Amino acid sequence: MTRENLDNDVRLVRRAFLKVWRTYGPFDTDLMASPANVQEDLQGNKLPFYSQYFTEQAWATDVFSVDICVRPGYPKGSKRAANYCFPPMGTIGLLVEHTRNCKAKCVIIAPEMNANWLPAIMAGCISKMTVAEPGEEDVFLRYEKGEMKGFKSRYKIIAYLVWFD
């Protein structure tokens, strides 16, 4: 699922993503991306991804329509997928619910805030790490007017490793 609101079209810069990768990766999929903002593995290959809109590069349109417990291209019951997702703020609760329903493993990048989805995310959280402090520079990029530009969050941003088994 890609984002339509500029404040939701945010991704981690490569350095910040690799910090999360080295702690919780490797990742099999980027659950909410587009060809322009999909994350890459250590060799620079784009991760398989799901998109809100049809694009030939995506594994599927709408991550909520697929079983994210299974790695893309593998049969059900094969190796469990290790997912990465930096969801738009308005979809965090839906993503956590979908992760729980699929009994999946996912690193979810989300703000540390008192939100209605926080108890659900913490129920499945087995580890967490700080990705950025409020106002920290050189951590996020936002797609704006045809290019990626720096963006500062007003929230502390956390990588939550959730695993509902």
QUIKAGI-V656049 format. One line per field, one symbol per residue. ss: DSSP state (a for helix, b for strand, c for the rest). A space follows every 50 residues. Layout:
BEGIN
ss=???
END
This chain:
BEGIN
ss=cccccaaacbbbcaaaaaaaaaaaccccbbcccccccccbcccccbcbbb bccccccccbbcaaaccccbcccccccccbcbbbbcccaaaaaaaaaaaa aaccbbbbbbbccccccaaaaaaabbbbbbbbcccccccbbbbbccbbbb bcccccbbbbbbbcc
END
